[in-house]
Amino acid sequence: MDLGLAGRSAIVCASSKGLGRGCATALAEAGCRVIVNGRDAERAQATAAEIRAATGAEVGVVAGDLGDPRVRAALLAACPEPDILVNNNGGPLPAPFEAITREKLLAGLEANMLTPIALAQAVLPGMAARKFGRIVNITSASVRAPIAGLDVSSGARAGLTAFLASAARKFVRDNVTINSIQPGVFDTDRVRATMGADPAKLEQRKAGIPAGRFGAADEFGALCAFLCSAHAGYVTGQNILIDGGAFPGAF
Ligand SMILES: NC(=O)c1ccc[n+]([C@@H]2O[C@H](COP(=O)([O-])OP(=O)(O)OC[C@H]3O[C@@H](n4cnc5c(N)ncnc54)[C@H](OP(=O)(O)O)[C@@H]3O)[C@@H](O)[C@H]2O)c1
């Protein structure tokens, strides 16, 4: 399917590896000019070069911490009229409920709620004026069903989801959509870091997922690219779970 994205431009936050990289790659494959981001400048440059080589797309890099307003300004300077914003960031590390300090809570809210809101606020008026815009927030399956130890992550992402729910209805009239993708377990560095490298434990975790495996970043990216596509202008305010069937509800 032609996604109708040739010539569009995309800011993909936190995209030097993992799910963000999957999104950046899929958007580049669809013909977008993409800005890749990550704190480690060398890795971000290497990722950009690999995506360029694989897709032939124009891929720029803005290295730096998304929590720094100057980095967010640099992203917008590198892509002043973005058609697409993929809001992603590092996630808070798991912590027992009793260990959640006010500082950890504020850091999680900053990274996973306030930063994506700031970027959405910055790009929405221009998208509306240009009559095309797609914002995709990478949140988590933990917004839908609790995961022990991820309280900060879940709360911040639920806040982001609720905050943008009204804007999703306001801006759709201008062909600007706002959706979230809620990943279950994907095979990324973050998952390996949080679950540990014990193969028996990983296999046990996979066995608990109806698909019998972890998700892959490229299938995540394909879903993101579809939500950003010309065909998805009637899909807004949705929170799409991609979890290999792990969520146990019928709906
Ligand atoms: N993978 C899963 O199964 C899963 C499930 C649910 C939710 N999530 C959430 O989805 C998001 C992406 O996860 P992932 O598994 O793709 O993680 P990952 O493989 O660790 O990749 C994280 C990416 O974000 C960048 N990054 C991290 N902190 C940043 C910051 N402050 N500013 C700019 N870039 C930053 C990293 O680059 P640098 O380190 O160089 O900055 C890297 O490119 C996270 O918020 C995670 O909690 C993931």
The ligand as a MOL file (V3000), in Angstrom:
LIG
                    3D

  0  0  0     0  0            999 V3000
M  V30 BEGIN CTAB
M  V30 COUNTS 48 52 0 0 0
M  V30 BEGIN ATOM
M  V30 1 N 10.0840 -2.1500 24.4390 0
M  V30 2 C 8.9710 -2.3950 25.0680 0
M  V30 3 O 8.5570 -3.5480 25.2070 0
M  V30 4 C 8.1440 -1.2730 25.6540 0
M  V30 5 C 6.9060 -1.5720 26.2330 0
M  V30 6 C 6.1380 -0.5460 26.7680 0
M  V30 7 C 6.6090 0.7540 26.7180 0
M  V30 8 N 7.8450 1.0110 26.1580 0 CHG=1
M  V30 9 C 8.2840 2.3970 26.1380 0
M  V30 10 O 8.5940 2.7990 24.8180 0
M  V30 11 C 9.6800 3.7220 24.8420 0
M  V30 12 C 10.7890 3.2200 23.9360 0
M  V30 13 O 11.2540 1.9890 24.4560 0
M  V30 14 P 12.3680 1.1080 23.7330 0
M  V30 15 O 12.1450 -0.2740 24.2180 0
M  V30 16 O 12.3800 1.3910 22.2860 0 CHG=-1
M  V30 17 O 13.6870 1.6900 24.4450 0
M  V30 18 P 15.2190 1.5980 23.9620 0
M  V30 19 O 15.4580 0.4440 23.0670 0
M  V30 20 O 15.9960 1.7080 25.2290 0
M  V30 21 O 15.4260 2.9290 23.0940 0
M  V30 22 C 15.2260 4.1800 23.6960 0
M  V30 23 C 15.5780 5.2810 22.7210 0
M  V30 24 O 15.2900 6.5300 23.3440 0
M  V30 25 C 16.4750 7.3470 23.3850 0
M  V30 26 N 16.3680 8.1540 24.5990 0
M  V30 27 C 16.2470 7.7130 25.8690 0
M  V30 28 N 16.1500 8.7410 26.7040 0
M  V30 29 C 16.2140 9.8700 25.9420 0
M  V30 30 C 16.1710 11.2640 26.2270 0
M  V30 31 N 16.0410 11.7080 27.4900 0
M  V30 32 N 16.2400 12.1440 25.2040 0
M  V30 33 C 16.3810 11.7020 23.9250 0
M  V30 34 N 16.4220 10.4010 23.6020 0
M  V30 35 C 16.3380 9.4970 24.5970 0
M  V30 36 C 17.6180 6.3330 23.3730 0
M  V30 37 O 18.8390 6.8770 22.9280 0
M  V30 38 P 19.9350 7.4420 23.9910 0
M  V30 39 O 20.0390 6.4190 25.0820 0
M  V30 40 O 21.1680 7.6500 23.1880 0
M  V30 41 O 19.3550 8.7320 24.4980 0
M  V30 42 C 17.0670 5.3290 22.3580 0
M  V30 43 O 17.1970 5.8150 21.0550 0
M  V30 44 C 10.1080 3.8600 26.3090 0
M  V30 45 O 9.4770 4.9850 26.8680 0
M  V30 46 C 9.5640 2.6010 26.9340 0
M  V30 47 O 9.3310 2.7410 28.3080 0
M  V30 48 C 8.6020 0.0410 25.6260 0
M  V30 END ATOM
M  V30 BEGIN BOND
M  V30 1 1 1 2
M  V30 2 2 2 3
M  V30 3 1 2 4
M  V30 4 1 4 5
M  V30 5 2 4 48
M  V30 6 2 5 6
M  V30 7 1 6 7
M  V30 8 2 7 8
M  V30 9 1 8 9
M  V30 10 1 8 48
M  V30 11 1 9 10
M  V30 12 1 9 46
M  V30 13 1 10 11
M  V30 14 1 11 12
M  V30 15 1 11 44
M  V30 16 1 12 13
M  V30 17 1 13 14
M  V30 18 2 14 15
M  V30 19 1 14 16
M  V30 20 1 14 17
M  V30 21 1 17 18
M  V30 22 2 18 19
M  V30 23 1 18 20
M  V30 24 1 18 21
M  V30 25 1 21 22
M  V30 26 1 22 23
M  V30 27 1 23 24
M  V30 28 1 23 42
M  V30 29 1 24 25
M  V30 30 1 25 26
M  V30 31 1 25 36
M  V30 32 1 26 27
M  V30 33 1 26 35
M  V30 34 2 27 28
M  V30 35 1 28 29
M  V30 36 1 29 30
M  V30 37 2 29 35
M  V30 38 1 30 31
M  V30 39 2 30 32
M  V30 40 1 32 33
M  V30 41 2 33 34
M  V30 42 1 34 35
M  V30 43 1 36 37
M  V30 44 1 36 42
M  V30 45 1 37 38
M  V30 46 2 38 39
M  V30 47 1 38 40
M  V30 48 1 38 41
M  V30 49 1 42 43
M  V30 50 1 44 45
M  V30 51 1 44 46
M  V30 52 1 46 47
M  V30 END BOND
M  V30 END CTAB
M  END
